[in-house]
Amino acid sequence: MRDTGTEHEADLIDLTTARAADGEDFDGLRQRMLELEAELEQAKADVGRLQLQVDLFTSTDPVTGFVNRSGTVDAIQSALDRLDRMSEPVTVLAITVPELAAVRDQLDDITLIDTLRHVGALIAGGLRRVDRVGRLENDTFVSVLSNLGPDAVDVVLGRLEAALVAQPVELGDDRITLRPRLGALVLRGAAGTDADLLLEEALSLPALADDDGRLVVTR
């Protein structure tokens, strides 16, 4: 790939040298330099937009449009930074939906994608707008919550569970009731915390939940 910015800068230098050597008309040279500077700024803007698109693609699940593992880790790290600066508790919420894992091999791609989007939308609907929803696997969703204590987090888990149970998934002639398992890791201190390890710890919690399907761990 050519380095457009470097080429334009080289042109500016060449033109300046040419003026000194040949006595080129100053007004014409100045106009050309302004045009090259404008082209250089446009090239820099284009590169910035392309980088933004790359960053967005690498942090987004292409199937559902929710953030993927990379985007989730970034969200955790941002929350940890706020915790360090502002002492806001951070919660990593993991939700598994066993029913999706049980039926996914029976679904065509379109039905599976629609079902995943439906479940993700139900989860997002039970959270605040600032709480991003991510999908890590076909039956696992995750969200990062900021500035909520353990009691408030438990209320959120109850609300999410009720929303998912109340909206069965239509698969052909079947109606499958979702019975999610939810685990939340509430963190009050950020010192020495690794975002990837925090995510892995949170992902282990749904399997440890009691019969009610919910578990909140604070540390």
N, C-alpha and C positions, 0 to 999 in steps of 0.2 A: 504494500500500500504506500503511495507517495505521501510525503509529509508536506501537505499544502501550505501550512503556516511557514515552514522553513523556506519553501520555494518563493513565497511572496516576500519574505524578509530579504532573501538574496537578491530579488529583483530590485528592491528599494536601494540596496547597496550599489548594485550595478548601475542604476540610473544616476545616483549621486556621483559616482566615479566618472560616468560618461559626461556629465555636465562639466566637471572640472577639466576633463581632457579636451572636449570638443567645443565647449562654449554653447551647448544646446540652449535653446530658448528657455529662460527661467520659468515663465508662466506655464508653458506646456509641460515642463518637467514637474512643476508643483502640482498641476492638475492630475498628472499620471500618478504621482506619489499619493495623492488623496484617494484616487480610485483604488490603488493597491492596498492602502490601509483599510478602506471599506471592505474590500474582498477578504482581507485577512481577518477582520472582525467577524464577517459572515461565516468564514470557515471555522473559526473558533466556536461560534454559536452552534454550527452544525455538529461539530464534534461533541459538544456538551449534550445536545439532544440525543445523539446516538448512544452516548454513555448512559444517559438516563434510561433509555429503552433497554439497554443490556442489563442494567441493574434491576429494572422492573421484571424483566423476563426471568432472571436467575433467582428472584425471590418469590415468584408466583407459581402456584400449581396450575399448569395449563389445562387441566381437566375441569376444575371447578372455579378457578379465578381467585380462590382464597390463597393466603400466603402458604408457602411450602416450608420445609424444615429450615432452609437457609433464612427465609424471611422471619420465621418464628424465633430463631436464635438471635437475629438482629433486634427483634422487638424485645426479647428478654434482656439483651445487653443495654438497650436504651432505658428500660425500666430500672435496671440495676444502677445505671448512672444517675437516674433521678433519686433513687433510694439513697445513694451515697451523698448527693448534694442536698436533698430536701427531706430525708428520712420518711419517704412515703413507702409503706409496705408494698411488696411485690408478690403477686400470686400467679403461679403457672398452673393452669387448669387443663387437665387431660380428660377427654371423654371418649370412651369406647362404646361401640354399638354392636354387640355380638350378633344381632340378627342380620346385619349387613354382611358380616364375614360368612355367615352360614348360607346365604343365598347368592352371593356375588357370582359364583361359578355358573349359576343358572340364568343369569341375566345377559342380554345382549349389551353391547357397548353403550348405545343411546339410553337404554333404560337405567343402566348403572350410573351413568353420568347424571341423568335427571334425578335419580334417587339421592346421590351424594350431594348435589346442589340443594335439594329439598331439605335434607338433614342439616346441612350447613346453614341454610337460611333460618331454620328453626332455632338453631343455637345462637346465631347472630341476633335474632329478634329478642332473645332473652337477656342480652347483654347491652351495655352502654355503647354508644357509637365509637368511643375511643378504644374499646376493647376489640382488638383485631382477632379474627378467627382464622386458624390455619388447618390444613389437612395434611396429615403425615402418611397415613395409609388408608385403605378403603374403609376401614371401620374405626379409625382413630382421628379425632379432631382435638385441637388444642387452642387455648386462648391465654393471653397475658393480661392480667387485671392489675391496675395500679390503685393505690391509696384506699384499699378496703381491708378492714380487720377480719379476723377469723369468723366472727358471728355474721358479719355481712356476707362473707364468702359462702357460708353455709346456706344463707337465704338464697343466694344466686344459684347454688347447686339445686336446691329444691325447686326453684322456678324453672330451671332448664329441664330437670327430670319431668316435671309436670307437662311442660310444653311438648316434649318428645313423645311421651306416653299418649297424650291426647290427640296426636296426629299420626294415625297408622299410615304405613306406606302401601300404596296400591300397586300390586305386581300381578298384572293379568286379572284373574278372577279372585285372587287372594288379597286379603288385608292383613298385613303383618304389623303387630303392635311392637313398637320399639321399647326396649327396657334397658336404657343406658346404664353404664357404670361410670361414676364420676370421681375423680381424685384431684385434690387441690393442695398444692404446696405453697404455704404462706411464709414469706421470708421478711424478716424485720431488720436484718443487717446484711450489707453487701460486701463487706471486707473479705477479699480472697475468694469470692464466689465466681465459678466458671459457668457461663451461660449454657454451654453444651451439657455439662454435667447436671446442671439444675433441670434442664429439659428431660434428660434421661431419668432422673429421680422422680419427676412428676409423672412420667409415662408409666412408671411401675406401680403407681398408687391405685388405679381403678381395679386391678386384680386383687388388691388387698382390702377392698371395701367390704363392709359388713353386708348383711342380708338386705339392708335398705339401699345398697348400691352407691353409697356416698361415703367419702372419707376426706377429712381436712386435717392436714399435718402442718404444724407451725414450728418454725425454728428461727 
